C-alpha cells in the first residue's frame, strides 16, 4: 500500500510506506521494507527503487532521516490512538477539527490533550503529569498566586501563599540597600495584611522612605534588630530621605497609628532621622490603643521620638530608645500603660540651650507604671521627666527604679493640670543624679533646679528608697536642691511623705516655700548639703551634724496636749496656761523657746492676748529663730499695733516669711526660738497669757527657756539672717506661744 503526503519534505514530516509482499512485517524488528519511487516521491528521483528497512510508521525528515514514529495503534500496552497535531502560541487549539487523543504543545511548553472530539473539541492541560526541578518533583496544577512549597527533600506542591506574613523585599520589591524608595513597597505590604492580622517583615537593611507609613490595626511591623543599645547601622532601618514630606497624612510622622485602631506591634526596628529636613515625629498615635513597642530605636528625628498626640490607652513598651530627638523623647497621654527599660537620651536638639522639652512628658497616664526607665543629657533646661496629673483622685502612676543623669532642668517635675486634686504618685527606688546643669551641656549648675521638683501637685506623693546626688563633672553644683516643694495647690493641698531616701543638693537638701502643709519625713532619710565628697549631713529627727560625726540622740518634740488646731509646736501644754495677766514693757524684746521636728513648714507664730488689750501702738513684730538666735523668718512691722493686739483673750497670729513670700522649713529637730517685741506711745501695753514662773535658779540655765532680748527700743523687725543678741533669762511668768 502506498501513502502519498503532499508538500515538500521541509514543510511536513512524512513517510512513504509500501508493503513488499516479499518482506512482510517482522514483529521481532518491528520493521518493513519500504520502496521509494518517482511516482510517490517525485522530489527525490535519486531514491527511486531504492529499498530500505525502517521502523513501521517511521517519521522521516527532509533528508530521509528517521526522527520518530507515526503510530495510530501504538506499541503493545499503549494501543489508544494519539497524534501530535502541532503547536499554539498559548493555550489549547481554538479552531480546527480534532480527535480524542490528539495533543498539542504551546510555546510556553505546556501540553494540551483533546478529550472530546470536535471542532475544536474539548482540551485539558496535562495535569496528571509531574514536573521535576533539580530532582524535586512538583505535584499538582497551580492557580493564580500560588507558590511552590516543599513537602520533603525531593517533593513539593503548589500552595497558596500565607497572606499573614509578608516579606517586603522578596514579595513587594523593597530595596534593602537604601538606594531606591521603598515607601510604596512597604505600605502595599502593610495594606495587604488581612483584618485578622499578620506580620510585615523587613529583612536586615536600610529602607529609604519619602512619606509616612501607616500601620493598620492588628498588623506587626517587624525587623531583624532594633539597635537599641549601640544605635549602629545594622539590623532593619527605616530611613526618611531628605525629600521626606507629610503629604496627605494626618500628621508628620515616619510611622502613623490611626485613630480608632488597636493591636499594632512594632518590633526590632530602627528609625534613622538623620536626613530629615522637616519637623517630624518618629512614631505618632492619633488615639491607637493596645499598642506594643519592643526593641525599637528612634534616632535623630526632628520632632518627638514617640508622640501620643491623642489620648492612647493600654500601651506596652520594652527597650525603646529615643536618641537626640528635636523635641521630647516620649510624649505620653492616656491610661493603663506599662513602660519597661526605655530611655530618652540627648533630646531637645531643636532648640539647643533654649530647649525646655523634657526627655519624658507624661500627662495623666493614670493606672500606669514606668519601670527601669531613664532620662539623661536633655539639652538646654529640659527636665528628665515631667508628670502632669489631672483631676482624678482615684488613679495614679508609679515610677519604680527609674533614673536621671545630667539633664539641663529638674530630674523629675511633678505638677497638676487641674484644681480639684490629682491621683497619687509613687516614686520608689529611683535615682536622680547630677540634674540642673542650666543649661546642659554648657551650664554651671546655677538656678533653683532640683532632683525632685513638686509644684501645684494637688496629689498624694510617696517617695521611698530614692536618692538624689550631685554632679561631680560640674563641681558638684547640680542640682541646687535635692527636693523642692513650691506653690502648692491652694484648693487641694498635696500630701507628701518621704522615707528611706537621700536628698542631696548643692545649696540645700530641701527647698520648701511653705505652701504645702503636709510634708513628712519618715525613718531612714538623710539630708546632705554642699559639693564635693564632704557635704554637711542632716538626719530628720536629729540635730544638724558635720560629716563623720555621730548623730546625737533625737530630741523629743514638745507636748501638744490640748494644742489649738494646726499647731506644730507650743511653748507649754494649754492645760498649763494659768494666767492671762503677764505684763510686758514697751519696745522690749522677748523670746520663748520651742521644740520642733525637722522638715516642717513655719507659716505663722502666735501669742494670746490676756485681760488687757493694746492701745496706742506704734510697732510690733514676731520672728522665728534657730537655736543660735539666727533669724530664719520674720513678720512685717505691725504699725497699727493697737489693732493687732487690741482684743482681750484672743490669739494673735502673724505670718512669717524669709523674704516676704517664702515660708521657712525647719532643717533639724530640736530647739528653736520665737522672738517678739511690741511698742506703744501714750497708750497701754497688752497683757499676755502664760503659765507659772520658773525658779530663779533655773531661769539662767542654758539653754535659756524664755526671757528678754534685742534691747528695749525695738521698732522694725530684725532682718532674716541676723542674730538676735542681748539675751537674758527671767524668773517670771512663762509665756504661752505656738507655731502653725
MOQUI-V603854 format. One record per residue. N is the residue number from 1. RES is the residue in one small letter. PSI is psi in whole degrees, -180 to 180 (none if undefined). NEAR is the number of other ideal C-beta (glycine too) atoms within 8 Angstrom. D_LAST is the distance of its C-alpha to the last C-alpha in Angstrom with 1 decimal. Layout:
n: {N:N}
res: {RES:RES}
psi: {PSI:PSI}
near: {NEAR:NEAR}
d_last: {D_LAST:D_LAST}
//
This chain:
n: {1:2:3:4:5:6:7:8:9:10:11:12:13:14:15:16:17:18:19:20:21:22:23:24:25:26:27:28:29:30:31:32:33:34:35:36:37:38:39:40:41:42:43:44:45:46:47:48:49:50:51:52:53:54:55:56:57:58:59:60:61:62:63:64:65:66:67:68:69:70:71:72:73:74:75:76:77:78:79:80:81:82:83:84:85:86:87:88:89:90:91:92:93:94:95:96:97:98:99:100:101:102:103:104:105:106:107:108:109:110:111:112:113:114:115:116:117:118:119:120:121:122:123:124:125:126:127:128:129:130:131:132:133:134:135:136:137:138:139:140:141:142:143:144:145:146:147:148:149:150:151:152:153:154:155:156:157:158:159:160:161:162:163:164:165:166:167:168:169:170:171:172:173:174:175:176:177:178:179:180:181:182:183:184:185:186:187:188:189:190:191:192:193:194:195:196:197:198:199:200:201:202:203:204:205:206:207:208:209:210:211:212:213:214:215:216:217:218:219:220:221:222:223:224:225:226:227:228:229:230:231:232:233:234:235:236:237:238:239:240:241:242:243:244:245:246:247:248:249:250:251:252:253:254:255:256:257:258:259:260:261:262:263:264:265:266:267:268:269:270:271:272:273:274:275:276:277:278:279:280:281:282:283:284:285:286:287:288:289:290:291:292:293:294:295:296:297:298:299:300:301:302:303:304:305:306:307:308:309:310:311:312:313:314:315:316:317:318:319:320:321:322:323:324:325:326:327:328:329:330:331:332:333:334:335:336:337:338:339:340:341:342:343:344:345:346:347:348:349:350:351:352:353:354:355:356:357:358:359:360:361:362:363:364:365:366:367:368:369:370:371:372:373:374:375:376:377:378:379:380:381:382:383:384:385:386:387:388:389:390:391:392:393:394:395:396:397:398:399:400:401:402:403:404:405:406:407:408:409:410:411:412:413:414:415:416:417:418:419:420:421:422:423:424:425:426:427:428:429:430:431:432:433:434:435:436:437:438:439:440:441:442:443:444:445:446:447:448:449:450:451:452:453:454:455:456:457:458:459:460:461:462:463:464:465:466:467:468:469:470:471:472:473:474:475:476:477:478:479:480:481:482:483:484:485:486:487:488:489:490:491:492:493:494:495:496:497:498:499:500:501:502:503:504:505:506:507:508:509:510:511:512:513:514:515:516:517:518:519:520:521:522:523:524:525:526:527:528:529:530:531:532:533:534:535:536:537:538:539:540:541:542:543:544:545:546:547:548:549:550:551:552:553:554:555:556:557:558:559:560:561:562:563:564:565:566:567:568:569:570:571:572:573:574:575:576:577:578:579:580:581:582:583:584:585:586:587:588:589:590:591:592:593:594:595:596:597:598:599:600:601:602:603:604:605:606:607:608:609:610:611:612:613:614:615:616:617:618:619:620:621:622:623:624:625:626:627:628:629:630:631:632:633:634:635:636:637:638:639:640:641:642:643:644:645:646:647:648:649:650:651:652:653:654:655:656:657:658:659:660:661:662:663:664:665:666:667:668:669:670:671:672:673:674:675:676:677:678:679:680:681:682:683:684:685:686:687:688:689:690:691:692:693:694:695:696:697:698:699:700:701:702:703:704:705:706:707:708:709:710:711:712:713:714:715:716:717:718:719:720:721:722:723:724:725:726:727:728:729:730:731:732:733:734:735:736:737:738:739:740}
res: {x:x:x:x:x:x:x:x:x:x:x:x:x:x:x:x:x:x:x:x:x:x:x:x:x:x:x:x:x:x:x:x:x:x:x:x:x:x:x:x:x:x:x:x:x:x:x:x:x:x:x:x:x:x:x:x:x:x:x:x:x:x:x:x:x:x:x:x:x:x:x:x:x:x:x:x:x:x:x:x:x:x:x:x:x:x:x:x:x:x:x:x:x:x:x:x:x:x:x:x:x:x:x:x:x:x:x:x:x:x:x:x:x:x:x:x:x:x:x:x:x:x:x:x:x:x:x:x:x:x:x:x:x:x:x:x:x:x:x:x:x:x:x:x:x:x:x:x:x:x:x:x:x:x:x:x:x:x:x:x:x:x:x:x:x:x:x:x:x:x:x:x:x:x:x:x:x:x:x:x:x:x:x:x:x:x:x:x:x:x:x:x:x:x:x:x:x:x:x:x:x:x:x:x:x:x:x:x:x:x:x:x:x:x:x:x:x:x:x:x:x:x:x:x:x:x:x:x:x:x:x:x:x:x:x:x:x:x:x:x:x:x:x:x:x:x:x:x:x:x:x:x:x:x:x:x:x:x:x:x:x:x:x:x:x:x:x:x:x:x:x:x:x:x:x:x:x:x:x:x:x:x:x:x:x:x:x:x:x:x:x:x:x:x:x:x:x:x:x:x:x:x:x:x:x:x:x:x:x:x:x:x:x:x:x:x:x:x:x:x:x:x:x:x:x:x:x:x:x:x:x:x:x:x:x:x:x:x:x:x:x:x:x:x:x:x:x:x:x:x:x:x:x:x:x:x:x:x:x:x:x:x:x:x:x:x:x:x:x:x:x:x:x:x:x:x:x:x:x:x:x:x:x:x:x:x:x:x:x:x:x:x:x:x:x:x:x:x:x:x:x:x:x:x:x:x:x:x:x:x:x:x:x:x:x:x:x:x:x:x:x:x:x:x:x:x:x:x:x:x:x:x:x:x:x:x:x:x:x:x:x:x:x:x:x:x:x:x:x:x:x:x:x:x:x:x:x:x:x:x:x:x:x:x:x:x:x:x:x:x:x:x:x:x:x:x:x:x:x:x:x:x:x:x:x:x:x:x:x:x:x:x:x:x:x:x:x:x:x:x:x:x:x:x:x:x:x:x:x:x:x:x:x:x:x:x:x:x:x:x:x:x:x:x:x:x:x:x:x:x:x:x:x:x:x:x:x:x:x:x:x:x:x:x:x:x:x:x:x:x:x:x:x:x:x:x:x:x:x:x:x:x:x:x:x:x:x:x:x:x:x:x:x:x:x:x:x:x:x:x:x:x:x:x:x:x:x:x:x:x:x:x:x:x:x:x:x:x:x:x:x:x:x:x:x:x:x:x:x:x:x:x:x:x:x:x:x:x:x:x:x:x:x:x:x:x:x:x:x:x:x:x:x:x:x:x:x:x:x:x:x:x:x:x:x:x:x:x:x:x:x:x:x:x:x:x:x:x:x:x:x:x:x:x:x:x:x:x:x:x:x:x:x:x:x:x:x:x:x:x:x:x:x:x:x:x:x:x:x:x:x:x:x:x:x:x:x:x:x:x:x:x:x:x:x:x:x:x:x:x:x:x:x:x:x:x:x:x:x:x:x:x:x:x:x:x:x:x:x:x:x:x:x:x:x:x:x:x:x:x}
psi: {137:130:126:126:115:161:158:160:-24:-18:-23:157:124:160:135:106:125:127:126:116:-25:-12:77:171:131:109:-29:-40:-7:48:157:162:128:139:123:144:162:-22:-44:-11:75:-17:-11:66:-22:-17:6:131:5:145:128:161:136:161:148:138:41:153:126:143:-171:-22:16:31:135:128:-4:-158:143:113:125:-14:-25:175:168:131:-21:81:-3:147:141:145:147:125:-1:-164:156:165:-44:133:-174:160:137:-6:170:165:132:157:161:134:-15:145:150:159:124:173:-4:-2:8:137:134:137:133:122:-15:121:151:-167:95:8:-176:135:152:150:157:66:-21:-18:166:153:147:122:118:40:-1:123:125:118:153:174:128:153:170:128:-5:158:162:127:124:138:-17:-172:-17:5:151:169:164:133:156:133:138:113:-3:11:109:135:119:-20:-57:-24:-21:0:19:150:106:-3:-8:23:-57:154:124:11:-53:-42:-47:-44:-38:-41:-43:-41:-21:-16:134:167:-24:-10:167:-172:133:118:130:106:165:135:-180:129:112:130:152:4:164:147:128:122:115:173:144:17:136:125:111:144:-163:-26:144:-8:41:-17:-48:-19:33:162:68:173:-152:118:126:121:109:137:172:-21:11:138:151:-37:-134:9:157:-40:167:104:147:-42:129:141:112:162:140:0:168:165:24:149:132:119:147:46:158:137:121:105:20:-22:-3:132:-4:164:128:140:163:-61:127:130:131:23:15:144:163:49:143:128:128:124:58:134:135:113:127:33:157:-14:-133:146:-53:126:110:80:-29:144:127:131:154:43:149:134:138:123:63:129:125:111:124:47:154:-36:-120:158:-48:125:106:139:109:-140:167:53:151:122:125:124:46:153:137:122:125:30:173:25:-23:-32:-2:-133:-20:0:137:-4:132:168:-45:123:103:117:124:-87:48:152:45:158:142:116:124:24:155:155:124:149:36:130:169:-128:29:131:164:-58:143:133:120:110:166:-175:76:119:-4:-20:167:-171:149:133:113:125:22:165:156:161:122:53:154:-34:-143:161:-58:136:125:123:-176:144:-6:-178:-2:13:149:165:164:153:130:126:117:129:29:155:128:111:124:30:175:36:-39:73:169:136:7:-4:173:6:16:167:162:58:151:157:-46:118:120:122:133:42:-36:39:162:118:123:126:119:138:28:161:143:121:155:-178:102:-24:-12:42:24:13:-9:137:164:-39:143:-54:143:132:114:157:54:152:127:-17:-43:104:153:160:108:126:141:133:150:46:151:121:112:122:154:-41:-39:148:-34:130:120:125:4:1:-17:114:-17:101:103:137:120:-163:156:8:144:131:139:137:134:178:167:-165:-4:69:173:138:146:133:116:129:-3:170:162:131:157:160:134:-4:135:143:140:171:132:145:135:146:158:143:121:24:121:14:153:159:132:-3:133:-26:146:155:-27:153:145:-34:-18:-2:112:-3:145:28:25:123:155:164:145:132:-7:136:142:161:159:131:143:156:126:152:165:154:19:147:128:114:-44:161:153:143:162:121:139:-131:-12:129:165:146:151:32:153:-34:165:146:162:152:144:126:155:-171:-21:12:25:127:124:-30:150:156:173:164:127:87:-16:51:-28:-30:-40:-45:35:10:128:154:46:139:134:106:144:136:142:140:170:-26:20:-23:-33:133:155:140:135:144:-6:164:127:-149:131:172:141:127:151:163:143:129:148:160:111:24:-148:134:146:157:154:161:151:-168:-163:149:152:162:152:-37:-18:-28:-36:1:134:148:147:136:-44:163:-155:160:168:21:-167:6:44:134:-83:156:154:153:143:132:-17:166:128:130:-165:56:140:129:151:144:58:-161:151:114:144:119:158:164:137:none}
near: {5:8:7:6:8:3:7:7:13:4:5:7:8:8:13:12:12:9:8:11:5:4:7:7:8:9:5:4:6:8:10:13:10:13:9:12:8:7:6:9:10:6:6:10:7:4:8:9:6:7:7:7:7:11:8:9:10:12:11:12:9:6:5:8:6:8:7:7:7:9:8:7:5:11:5:5:5:6:6:6:9:9:10:8:9:5:6:13:5:6:7:10:11:6:5:7:7:12:9:9:10:13:12:14:11:13:8:5:5:8:9:16:11:14:8:7:8:8:7:11:14:7:12:9:9:9:7:3:6:6:6:7:6:3:5:11:9:13:8:7:6:6:6:4:6:9:8:8:8:8:6:5:5:6:11:10:10:12:8:6:8:5:9:9:8:13:9:15:12:3:9:11:6:12:14:11:7:10:5:6:9:12:11:7:12:17:10:9:14:14:7:7:15:7:5:6:11:13:10:14:10:17:11:9:12:10:16:13:15:10:10:12:14:11:11:11:10:11:14:11:15:13:16:8:11:16:13:10:5:4:10:5:6:6:12:16:15:15:14:13:10:6:6:14:7:10:6:3:11:5:11:11:14:15:15:13:13:11:7:6:11:10:9:16:12:15:14:12:17:16:17:13:15:7:10:12:6:9:7:15:15:18:16:14:12:12:10:15:11:9:16:11:14:13:12:17:14:16:13:11:16:11:13:15:16:16:14:12:10:9:9:13:10:10:16:9:13:10:11:17:15:17:14:8:19:11:10:18:15:16:12:15:11:14:12:8:14:9:14:10:8:14:12:18:14:10:19:19:12:10:11:8:8:7:16:10:12:18:19:15:11:14:10:12:12:12:7:13:9:12:11:8:14:12:19:14:10:20:16:15:12:17:18:18:15:12:13:11:17:12:8:11:5:4:8:11:16:11:14:12:8:16:11:17:12:12:20:17:16:16:17:18:13:13:12:14:8:10:8:7:12:13:13:8:17:12:14:13:7:14:10:16:14:14:21:18:17:14:13:15:8:6:12:8:17:7:8:7:15:18:20:17:15:16:12:8:15:16:15:8:15:10:13:12:8:14:9:18:10:13:15:7:5:12:8:12:12:16:19:16:15:16:17:13:15:11:6:15:12:5:7:7:11:14:8:12:10:13:12:8:14:11:16:14:19:12:7:9:12:15:14:12:10:12:12:13:8:8:13:8:11:9:6:7:14:10:15:14:13:9:8:7:3:5:11:10:11:15:10:11:9:13:9:7:13:6:8:3:6:4:7:7:3:7:9:5:9:10:5:10:7:6:10:8:4:5:11:9:13:15:14:10:10:11:6:9:11:6:11:10:8:13:6:11:7:9:12:11:14:13:17:11:12:14:11:14:9:14:11:10:12:16:9:10:17:12:14:13:17:14:7:11:10:17:9:10:18:9:15:12:16:13:16:16:14:8:8:6:14:9:16:10:12:14:12:8:10:12:6:7:15:12:6:12:14:8:7:8:9:7:8:10:8:13:7:14:12:8:6:5:5:9:13:13:12:12:9:9:13:9:9:14:13:15:17:13:13:15:13:15:8:4:10:9:12:12:12:13:12:12:10:8:7:8:7:5:6:9:13:7:7:4:6:13:11:12:12:11:14:11:9:7:5:12:8:5:10:11:7:10:5:8:7:15:7:9:11:8:11:8:9:6:9:14:12:15:12:13:15:11}
d_last: {136.6:135.5:132.0:131.8:128.4:128.5:126.8:126.7:125.4:122.3:121.1:121.3:121.6:125.0:127.6:131.2:132.0:135.7:136.9:139.9:142.1:143.1:139.5:137.5:133.9:133.1:130.2:129.8:129.2:127.9:130.2:133.1:135.5:134.9:137.6:136.7:139.3:139.6:139.7:136.3:134.6:136.4:133.8:134.6:138.4:138.4:137.2:140.0:141.5:139.2:138.2:134.8:132.9:129.4:126.8:127.5:125.6:124.5:122.5:124.1:122.7:124.8:126.2:127.2:124.6:123.4:119.7:119.0:120.4:121.3:121.0:121.4:121.7:119.5:120.0:120.4:117.2:116.0:118.6:116.6:117.5:115.1:115.5:113.4:113.6:111.7:108.3:105.9:103.2:100.5:100.6:103.7:106.9:106.4:110.2:113.5:115.1:114.2:115.0:112.9:112.2:112.3:109.5:108.1:105.6:103.2:102.3:98.9:100.8:100.2:103.1:104.0:106.5:108.4:107.9:109.7:112.9:113.1:112.5:110.2:109.4:106.2:104.6:101.8:100.1:101.0:97.9:99.5:99.8:97.2:96.1:95.8:93.6:93.6:94.7:92.0:93.5:91.6:92.3:92.0:92.0:88.9:87.3:85.4:82.2:83.1:82.8:84.7:82.8:84.1:84.8:86.3:87.6:90.8:89.9:87.7:87.4:86.3:82.7:80.2:77.5:74.0:72.0:68.6:68.9:70.0:70.6:70.1:72.6:75.6:75.3:73.8:74.9:71.5:72.0:70.1:71.4:69.0:71.9:72.6:70.0:68.9:66.7:69.3:70.4:66.9:65.9:69.2:68.5:65.0:66.5:69.4:67.1:67.5:64.7:64.6:63.3:64.6:64.3:65.2:65.8:65.8:67.8:66.7:67.2:65.7:66.0:65.9:64.4:64.4:62.4:59.5:60.4:59.3:58.8:59.6:58.1:58.9:60.4:59.7:60.2:60.9:62.1:63.1:60.1:56.8:56.4:52.7:52.7:55.1:55.4:59.1:61.8:63.3:62.9:62.7:61.4:61.0:61.3:60.9:63.6:63.3:64.6:62.1:61.0:59.0:62.0:61.6:58.7:55.5:53.4:54.2:53.9:56.4:55.8:54.8:53.6:54.3:52.3:53.0:54.4:53.4:54.4:55.2:55.3:55.5:56.5:57.8:57.8:56.9:56.4:57.4:56.3:57.5:60.2:58.1:58.5:56.3:52.7:52.7:50.5:51.9:51.2:49.9:49.1:49.4:48.0:50.0:48.7:49.4:50.3:50.9:50.8:52.1:53.1:52.9:52.5:51.9:52.6:52.4:52.2:51.2:48.5:46.3:47.7:46.6:45.4:44.5:44.9:44.7:42.6:44.4:43.9:44.8:45.7:46.4:46.7:47.9:48.4:48.3:48.2:47.1:48.4:48.1:47.6:47.5:44.1:42.1:43.5:42.1:40.9:40.0:39.3:39.7:39.0:40.3:41.1:41.7:42.1:43.3:44.0:44.1:43.5:42.9:44.2:44.7:44.0:43.3:46.7:47.5:45.1:45.0:42.3:41.0:40.5:37.2:38.6:37.0:39.1:37.8:36.5:35.4:34.5:33.4:35.9:34.4:35.7:36.8:37.0:37.5:38.9:40.0:39.8:39.6:39.0:40.2:41.4:40.2:41.5:39.7:36.0:36.4:33.9:35.2:33.7:31.8:30.6:29.9:29.0:29.9:28.8:29.5:27.2:30.1:31.6:30.5:31.8:32.2:33.0:34.6:36.2:36.0:36.0:36.0:37.7:38.2:36.9:36.4:32.9:30.2:31.2:29.7:27.8:26.0:25.4:26.1:28.7:27.3:24.5:24.4:23.7:25.7:27.3:26.0:26.8:27.8:28.6:30.6:32.7:32.5:33.2:32.2:34.3:34.8:33.5:32.5:35.9:35.4:38.2:40.2:42.7:42.8:39.2:37.6:34.2:32.3:29.6:26.3:27.8:26.4:28.0:25.5:24.1:21.9:21.4:21.0:21.9:20.6:21.8:21.3:22.2:23.4:24.6:26.7:29.4:29.1:29.7:29.3:31.8:33.0:36.3:38.9:41.3:39.1:38.4:35.3:33.5:32.5:30.0:27.6:24.7:24.9:22.3:20.6:18.0:18.0:18.0:16.9:18.5:16.6:18.9:18.4:15.8:17.2:16.7:17.7:19.0:21.0:23.4:26.6:26.3:27.0:25.0:27.0:26.8:28.8:25.9:23.0:22.6:19.4:18.4:15.2:14.3:10.8:12.2:12.4:9.5:11.8:13.6:15.1:17.8:20.4:23.4:25.8:23.7:24.7:23.4:26.2:26.3:29.6:33.1:36.1:36.6:34.5:30.8:27.9:26.3:22.9:22.5:19.0:18.8:20.9:21.1:22.4:26.2:29.3:31.6:34.0:32.1:31.3:27.6:26.6:25.5:21.9:19.7:18.2:14.5:13.5:14.6:12.0:15.0:14.3:10.5:9.3:8.7:5.7:4.6:5.3:7.3:9.2:12.3:14.5:14.9:15.0:18.7:19.3:18.4:22.0:22.3:21.3:23.9:22.7:24.2:23.4:25.8:25.9:24.9:24.1:21.3:19.3:17.0:15.2:15.0:12.1:12.9:11.0:12.7:14.1:13.3:9.6:8.2:6.2:5.6:5.3:6.4:8.1:11.5:13.7:17.1:20.0:23.6:24.3:22.9:23.3:26.3:28.0:25.1:25.6:22.6:19.1:16.2:13.1:13.2:11.5:14.6:15.9:18.2:21.0:19.2:19.4:17.1:15.0:13.1:13.7:13.5:16.8:19.3:19.1:22.9:22.8:21.1:23.1:21.5:17.9:18.3:21.2:20.4:20.9:18.8:15.8:12.1:12.0:8.9:9.9:9.2:10.2:12.5:15.4:18.1:17.1:16.0:14.8:11.4:11.6:11.7:12.4:16.1:16.8:15.9:16.4:15.9:13.7:13.8:12.1:15.1:15.9:19.2:20.5:24.1:26.6:30.3:32.6:29.9:27.8:24.8:22.2:21.8:18.6:17.7:18.1:20.2:23.6:24.9:25.6:29.2:30.8:31.7:28.1:26.5:28.1:27.7:25.9:23.2:22.3:19.7:19.4:21.8:22.9:22.8:23.9:26.8:27.4:27.9:24.5:24.3:22.7:19.5:20.5:21.0:18.9:21.0:22.6:22.6:21.9:25.0:26.8:24.8:26.0:25.0:25.7:27.1:25.4:22.9:19.6:16.7:13.7:10.4:6.8:3.8:0.0}
//
